[in-house]
Amino acid sequence: MKWIKHYDPSELLATIVGIFGGLGTISFITYVAGYPLLIASLGASSVLLYGVPGSPLAQPKNLFGGHLIASVVGVTCYHFMGETWYSITITVTIAIIMMMLTNTVHPPGGATALIAVLHHANYIFIPTLMGSISILFISACLASKLCGKRTYPDKSAAEVFGEGQ
């Protein structure tokens, strides 16, 4: 049994550059400029975007749609139910069901919904989060250009948005 997978060095370099470009920029803005853009679910999104960029769960529709749905559900549920054991459970359940129904499942979205409740988020959380997601996305696109063996977004994702036909 092989425990270590072989990767082309350019693939690993693209991953490193993508993470530093995306998550590094968001962390810098958060810690140096004082704008709170960093939340835990962005780390999980980074695993998908930079570690398995060909995954359907990492594609733009899922990345943006999953976080958008989860953040709207999270903030709305918090404002109606507050922070309780059942509001957390209901929030994450609704977020997952909505992602499933819209075909935008992005596993870090479950954490985004949870974070919205735990941090008592208001609606400004949503555009702030989407700005952070945009930084991750742009960095993933640029990192894929660095590595000739990586294509992000996946070509099949372009068909979803009506491109390439």
Steps between C-alpha positions, in 0.01 A plus 500: 500500500633840402464767766652787307357604166736626235426847367670691225704779665314762295172375649636541852637844412159606366341384827750697709468814286120473503479468877741785565330715238146431619500417869818704552336811354188452711710444814711806424193719452353365825808538719683798350221716358251408771214389274349175629491282189635175642269222617579133562298363208737676258769254607276212394419675171875538446546123531252451215616789279873440527523132597234347273411774250336253261242393758141596415475635857780750425344651189381863494128420511552293814758732656297819463154344515572282803647781706232748391214268589661396828576856607147624420348204683739540794441870552124471451466205738709678762275808479186289539619243756814634665781269606369176646573132450195465279560818297846373409360163396212652303730752332750245373220266394326771297829612345588146389152432363503832309844422354376155397185639336698763307782261407753727672630267771827633640583323830662809659159666462378297797771664710408841359139460618623386842743793526223748419301379800792460741634848421157667506555624145297773340434538129829685431660158554368387160672751266812489715513123467436517126794741467722246675368221277578714194861537618531122539344446157726747319804349669392148397460614138842665498665201668355267237662712228833447676467122470451372147347177632227668702181654366284708727219551469436162345390514136170335586429789739510741206213309343290555813535874450421479128855558381695296250197388299 
